[in-house]
Amino acid sequence: MKELGLISTLPINRFTDFGAYLALSSGEEVLLPKGYLLGDEKEGEEIAVFVYTDSEDRPVAVTESPKALLDEFAVLEAKEIAPFGVFMDWGLPKDLLVPKAELGQNMVVGKKYLVKVCVDFQTNRLIGVNKYRDFISEAPMDYVPGTEVSGLVFDKTDLGYKVLIEDQYEGLVFSNEVFQPLEIGDLRKFFVKKRRDDGKVDLQLLPPGRVKYEEGAEMILEMLEEKGFMPLHDKSAPEEIQKELGMSKKHFKQCIGQLYKAGKIQILENGISINSSN
């Protein structure tokens, strides 16, 4: 069944007391339960549905979309631990099972983990696979410092935050370089800091080099244009600066230095202010 695990637009073949039967490309039918019908549908009308299997492994269609389709990654919450695997919340009435053989780590109910949606070809049902490294490749050689990439934050370790880059490569943002909120499941842009010899990538949240400071300086300038004054200066506590601006004290000092040299701000004993004469 080529529609399994995907969003497909299928025509209504016929209605029953249980719902509507939709025509699959194979000539077979799949049931769209009555609860997903508005009541004014007609035979031949096409409906966009997601096809998976119910608790008795029968194909079923729903108009809801899961958090990940077939062959896609997602960060999912563990809902129930069973002897044969872990059930994950993927946004559908029937949870996604990660079989015990496909677990790459011990899971805890309520925590989130990286899972890829796959087909178990023995049972022809959709399953989750937590052994993500089976699908990871070495990052390309053109991942030079400063390259902008899209990444999914999927784990936190003692070193930092693990990131799935472009659904293909593994990256890491070191904890001591994170000065803004970062949560498991966040999808955002990152910048390559270094491509390591093992094909993994060290990442950072802001562009490298002088561009980084210009971006931070622009944020400070915008805040000063709105407020006129901020009680932050080069003797402020690092924790205070991080809480207010989401950046390190070193980064802050470099940013206000740029703004001061450009004549945009005044540096006072008790803070910084916009340079109204500029």
Secondary structure, DSSP 8 states (H G I E B T S, - for coil): -TTBTSEEEEEEEEEETTEEEEE-TTS-EEEEEGGG--S---TT-EEEEEEEE-TTS-EEEESS--SS-TT-EEEEEEEEEETTEEEEE-SSSS-EEEEGGG-SS---TT-EEEEEEEEETTTTEEEEE--GGGG-----TT--TT-EEEEEEEEE-SSEEEEEETTTEEEEEEGGG--S---TT-EEEEEEEEE-TTS-EEEESS-STHHHHHHHHHHHHHHHHHHSEES--TTS-HHHHHHHHSS-HHHHHHHHHHHHHTTSEEEETTEEEE-TT-
